[in-house]
Amino acid sequence: MRSIAIIGGKLQGFEANYLAKKAGIRVLLIDRNPKVLSRNIVDEFHCFDIIEEQEKLIEISRNVDGILPVNEDQNTLDLLRNIENKLACPLIFDFDAYDTSMNKKCSKDFFNSIGIPTPLDKPNLPPYFIKPPCESSSSGTAIIYNDVELEGLDPSMLIEEYVEGDVISLEVIGDREHFAVFKETKVHIDDGYDCHMVTPIDRYPEFRDIAYNLAKNLSLKGIMDVEAIDSSKGPKVLEIDARLPSQTPTVVYHSSGINLIEMLLQAFLGDIQEENEHPEDQYCIFEHLSPMKDGLVGVGEHMLSDGNDYRQFHISDGLEIFQCRGGKHEVFTLISWAKEKKDAQKKRNEGLEMITKYISKSRQGA
């Protein structure tokens, strides 16, 4: 049986475990937090700090097919880079691509150098979209509607034109020579610029070409997520993240049948095929919901970040629900899928009803 070790048990760790299990891959989780979010759903949990106990990680590497870092702690990543040649299995990560993607100024310069369409830098007129130089999430982003609001802004912040349109995403996996582009998705953003829902969209050739060229010019070995605005003038790339994302890979899996964890292992243990047939063509709805006074409300994934128990609540054909507890808010992750959109929505409604009944019963018993 194949196995992987995942370093980091938060949302990306949950995503990696979810897809690995779908592929029949055994998952060993390493995290220094004894109450990390995904600890109860993996096959094996090792609680230690790899910086303090490098030999433990090296020993684990002898018994797994690959090690996948899914956190963004720079000290942890630096340590992994330094000991990579001591590991007995592949380290499934592209440090050079990640260095480019984590620095938004550097990545914007890279986009411009190869002619990738992006929002205009430092436009003359508002509204402006501002974002921090080294964050891969929505933290610190905002829309500014007048020049007065720019006063006192940290000079390191990036200022771009605000482009209207849907936020869309594509994952690419490369082996440095071949680059496979997978399934397009729409990222539904809440008022805090955080993702609360993901759904698939139709094939988008122009966006696919952009994603392929980005990966090729980075000589990518690993996975990269490309996020863009689908503007009236075509896709405008917002950012890239050369690491496993959360949420979108699950939608890729249920809508196309392609498992990105399997593809990652293929890229590191063999080679990747650029032309991938989609064994499935389905509609999938992935969302996070939290019970509020007015009922279930869609919430951004940051709402799960302070939880310490994320486990399966329900599973049936075309419907899975996970429950996150232990944080400030109880959050349910609802995944529904079917061949037709209307049937996926019907499954979603079944899930909403299950969660609503559970909440009602829990409150009555409180």
Summary of the structure (lengths in Angstrom):
residues: 366
radius of gyration: 20.4
end to end distance: 44.3
largest distance: 61.0
contacts: 1233
relative contact order: 0.12
helix: 32%
strand: 31%
